[in-house]
Amino acid sequence: MAFYISQVVHRDDYKTTDWSGGKTTEIGIAPKGSEYADRDFLWRLSSATVDVEESEFTSLPDYNRIIMTLKGDISLSHNGERMIDLPEFTPHRFDGGDKTVSVGKVTDFNLMLRKDICEGTVVPLRMQTGETVDIYSMLITDVPSPDEVMVYCYRGCLVVKDDDGKQFRIESGDTLRLSGNFRETSWQAKAEEGTLAVAACVHYIPRTAEEAEKQVKSDMEALKKKLEQ
């Protein structure tokens, strides 16, 4: 049985900002209240448009990244190496600190993961009407113990159901976010029409007792300062 907190986020709830090559829409970020500009987040999920033929990605040396195009093909070069061609719905991992140049106008999907704190994966879902897949089984191939699961519906409509029969309907532009204990469970996603979607998950890497204690002290000091303001 899974124990989790669920939330369906609609496209009108997202935050969209400009970047040097187009626009980026933030789908999810943790912890709550963190800001991309401050680089204080543990992970961030977003979709961006690349509106220029050639662009250079923002340097993010503290993060690992996974990118996948939702519309259009893109070619990437890291640190001056040969171009890597990425067709639609092909996940690609790279170091956020690499000097990355892209060629191609696309809409993409990004997962950013704080190094040494988070790991994760991205799985494309291209489904025909009536098709059903077990999202959890697909995700744990790369990440055995996910702590956060997100399902983003790019086009179409999905109904996601858990072991207990609880179900969530997500339409084009919606994201289902699940946080909690997902061990020994399944998540059945059924397409009500031809659907393009993405499943992503994040696992928080266990820390030593010393590191955890240090973090708790830091959090307590920050809380104390906030209360004193």
C-alpha positions in Angstrom: 0.0 0.0 0.0 1.3 3.5 -0.8 1.1 6.5 1.5 1.3 9.7 -0.3 0.1 13.3 -0.8 -1.4 14.1 -4.2 -2.0 17.3 -6.1 -3.2 18.0 -9.6 -1.6 21.2 -10.9 -3.2 23.0 -13.9 -1.5 25.0 -16.6 -2.9 28.3 -15.2 -1.0 27.6 -12.0 2.4 27.5 -13.6 4.9 30.3 -13.5 6.3 31.3 -16.9 9.4 33.5 -17.3 11.8 34.5 -20.1 15.3 33.1 -20.6 17.8 34.1 -23.3 16.5 31.7 -25.9 12.7 31.7 -25.3 10.3 31.1 -22.4 10.4 28.6 -19.5 7.4 27.3 -17.6 8.0 26.0 -14.1 5.9 22.9 -13.5 7.3 22.0 -10.1 10.1 22.9 -7.7 11.2 21.8 -4.2 11.4 22.7 -1.5 8.3 24.9 -1.6 9.2 28.6 -1.8 12.6 28.1 -3.4 13.5 30.1 -6.5 15.2 29.1 -9.6 17.1 32.5 -9.7 18.5 31.9 -6.2 19.7 28.4 -7.1 18.4 27.2 -3.7 16.2 24.4 -5.0 16.7 20.6 -4.7 14.9 19.8 -8.0 13.0 21.6 -10.6 10.7 20.4 -13.3 10.0 22.7 -16.3 9.1 23.0 -19.9 10.8 25.5 -22.1 10.6 26.9 -25.6 13.7 27.4 -27.6 12.8 30.1 -30.1 16.2 30.7 -31.7 18.0 28.4 -34.0 21.2 28.3 -31.8 21.4 29.0 -28.1 23.6 28.4 -25.1 22.2 26.9 -22.0 22.5 28.6 -18.6 25.3 27.2 -16.6 24.1 25.2 -13.5 27.2 23.6 -12.0 25.5 22.4 -8.9 22.9 20.4 -10.8 22.6 17.3 -13.1 20.0 17.7 -15.8 17.7 15.5 -17.9 16.2 17.1 -21.1 13.8 15.7 -23.6 12.0 17.5 -26.5 8.2 17.4 -26.6 8.0 19.1 -30.0 10.8 19.2 -32.6 14.3 17.8 -32.8 17.4 19.3 -31.2 21.1 18.8 -31.4 23.3 19.4 -28.3 27.1 19.9 -27.9 28.7 19.7 -24.4 32.0 21.5 -23.8 32.8 21.8 -27.6 32.4 18.1 -28.3 30.5 16.7 -31.3 26.8 17.3 -31.7 24.3 14.8 -30.2 21.1 14.5 -32.2 18.0 14.1 -30.0 14.7 13.2 -31.7 11.4 13.9 -30.0 10.8 12.1 -26.7 14.4 11.0 -26.2 15.7 11.7 -22.7 19.3 12.9 -22.4 21.3 13.3 -19.2 24.1 15.8 -18.8 26.1 17.9 -16.2 24.5 21.3 -15.7 27.9 22.8 -15.4 28.9 21.8 -19.0 29.0 24.5 -21.6 26.0 23.3 -23.6 25.0 24.7 -27.0 21.8 23.7 -28.7 20.7 23.8 -32.4 17.0 23.6 -33.2 13.8 25.3 -32.3 11.8 23.1 -29.9 9.6 22.7 -26.9 11.4 20.7 -24.3 11.0 19.1 -20.8 13.6 19.5 -18.1 14.4 17.9 -14.8 17.1 19.5 -12.7 18.6 17.6 -9.8 20.9 18.9 -7.1 24.1 17.0 -7.2 24.7 14.5 -4.3 21.2 15.2 -2.9 18.8 14.1 -5.6 18.7 11.6 -8.4 15.9 11.0 -10.8 14.6 9.9 -14.2 12.3 10.9 -17.0 10.1 8.4 -19.0 8.2 9.3 -22.1 4.6 8.1 -22.5 3.3 7.8 -26.1 -0.1 6.1 -25.7 -2.9 5.1 -28.0 -6.6 5.4 -27.0 -7.4 2.8 -24.3 -3.8 1.8 -23.7 -2.7 1.3 -20.1 0.8 1.4 -18.6 2.1 0.9 -15.1 4.0 4.2 -14.5 5.6 3.0 -11.2 7.2 0.0 -12.9 8.6 2.1 -15.6 10.2 4.6 -13.2 11.8 2.2 -10.8 13.9 0.7 -13.6 16.3 3.7 -13.1 15.3 4.9 -9.6 14.3 2.0 -7.3 12.9 4.2 -4.5 11.2 7.3 -5.8 10.1 10.0 -3.2 8.4 12.3 -5.7 6.5 11.3 -8.8 5.2 13.7 -11.5 3.1 12.9 -14.5 2.8 15.7 -17.0 0.2 15.5 -19.8 1.5 17.3 -22.8 -1.3 16.4 -25.2 -4.4 14.2 -24.7 -5.9 12.9 -21.5 -4.9 10.3 -18.8 -6.6 8.7 -15.9 -4.1 7.5 -13.3 -5.3 5.0 -10.7 -3.5 3.6 -7.6 -3.8 0.2 -5.9 -6.7 1.3 -3.8 -8.8 2.5 -6.7 -8.2 6.2 -6.1 -7.9 7.9 -9.5 -6.8 11.2 -11.0 -7.7 12.7 -14.3 -5.1 14.9 -16.0 -5.8 16.7 -19.3 -3.5 18.6 -21.7 -1.2 20.9 -19.7 -2.0 19.3 -16.3 0.5 17.7 -13.9 -0.2 15.0 -11.3 2.3 15.3 -8.4 2.6 12.6 -5.8 4.9 12.7 -2.7 5.3 9.9 -0.2 6.0 6.2 0.1 5.5 4.3 -3.1 7.1 1.0 -2.3 5.2 -2.1 -3.4 2.6 -0.2 -5.3 1.5 0.4 -8.9 0.2 3.4 -10.8 -2.0 2.4 -13.8 -2.3 5.2 -16.4 -5.0 4.8 -19.1 -5.2 7.0 -22.1 -8.7 8.2 -22.9 -7.5 9.4 -26.3 -4.2 9.4 -28.1 -1.8 10.9 -25.5 1.7 12.3 -25.2 2.8 12.6 -21.6 5.9 12.4 -19.4 6.5 10.6 -16.1 9.4 11.8 -13.9 10.5 10.9 -10.4 13.0 12.2 -7.8 14.8 10.2 -5.1 16.4 12.0 -2.2 19.8 10.4 -1.6 20.2 9.2 2.0 22.7 11.2 4.0 24.9 10.3 7.0 23.7 11.0 10.5 26.3 13.8 10.8 25.1 15.4 7.6 21.5 15.1 8.6 22.2 16.7 12.0 24.1 19.5 10.4 21.1 20.2 8.1 18.7 20.1 11.1 20.8 22.7 13.0 21.0 24.9 9.9 17.2 24.7 9.4 16.6 25.5 13.1 18.9 28.6 12.9 17.1 29.8 9.8 13.7 29.3 11.5 14.9 31.2 14.6 16.1 34.1 12.5 12.8 34.2 10.6 10.8 34.3 13.9 13.0 37.1 15.2 12.3 39.3 12.2 
